[in-house]
Amino acid sequence: MIKDKTDIRKPVYSFLPSDIEGVDSLAQLALDMRWSWNHTADEIWQQLDRELWDMTHNPWVVLQTVSKNKLQSATTDPIFSKKKLIALMKSKEEASSVPAWFQKKYPKSPLSCCVAYF
């Protein structure tokens, strides 16, 4: 898996199984707000729980609800973990490393890069 900065020992992640490789990457993707307009990760959440995904379209809810056995099964599946999850994590990292529209348009702005979602 791609080494990331998610610490699943934090309270928000405390209910996620820390002994399954890839759960930290799934948590990062679930909490990444890009999912609300970029639907490339939809297949991941559908594979974990299609019915819940169809009802909520909320990856964090799916990740919180899916069974440990299903997570274990999915993250050990080479197609799921290597082709889908790793590719999505690379895409997320690439998107995070390049300047966004505002930084390109206003490179000398004194505004910081903080964002709030309401």
NORWOVEN-V243436 format. One record per backbone hydrogen bond with DSSP energy under -1.0 kcal/mol. NH is the residue of the N-H (numbers start at 1). CO is the residue of the C=O. E is the energy in kcal/mol with one decimal. If there is no record, write none. Layout:
nh:NH co:CO e:E
nh:NH co:CO e:E
//
This chain:
nh:10 co:7 e:-2.1
nh:13 co:10 e:-1.6
nh:14 co:11 e:-1.1
nh:16 co:13 e:-2.3
nh:23 co:20 e:-1.6
nh:26 co:22 e:-2.2
nh:27 co:23 e:-2.5
nh:28 co:24 e:-2.0
nh:29 co:25 e:-2.3
nh:30 co:26 e:-2.7
nh:31 co:27 e:-2.0
nh:35 co:32 e:-1.7
nh:36 co:33 e:-1.7
nh:37 co:34 e:-1.7
nh:38 co:34 e:-3.3
nh:42 co:39 e:-1.0
nh:44 co:41 e:-1.1
nh:45 co:41 e:-1.4
nh:46 co:42 e:-2.6
nh:47 co:43 e:-2.2
nh:48 co:44 e:-1.5
nh:49 co:45 e:-2.3
nh:53 co:49 e:-2.6
nh:54 co:50 e:-2.8
nh:55 co:51 e:-1.7
nh:56 co:52 e:-2.5
nh:57 co:53 e:-2.3
nh:62 co:58 e:-2.0
nh:63 co:59 e:-2.7
nh:64 co:60 e:-2.2
nh:65 co:61 e:-1.6
nh:66 co:62 e:-2.5
nh:71 co:67 e:-2.2
nh:72 co:68 e:-2.8
nh:73 co:69 e:-2.5
nh:74 co:70 e:-2.6
nh:75 co:71 e:-2.8
nh:76 co:72 e:-1.2
nh:81 co:77 e:-3.0
nh:82 co:78 e:-2.0
nh:83 co:78 e:-1.2
nh:84 co:79 e:-1.5
nh:85 co:80 e:-2.9
nh:86 co:81 e:-1.7
nh:88 co:84 e:-2.4
nh:89 co:85 e:-2.4
nh:90 co:86 e:-2.4
nh:91 co:87 e:-2.2
nh:92 co:88 e:-2.4
nh:93 co:89 e:-2.5
nh:94 co:90 e:-2.7
nh:95 co:91 e:-2.5
nh:96 co:92 e:-1.9
nh:97 co:93 e:-1.3
nh:104 co:100 e:-2.1
nh:105 co:101 e:-2.9
nh:106 co:102 e:-3.0
nh:109 co:106 e:-1.7
//
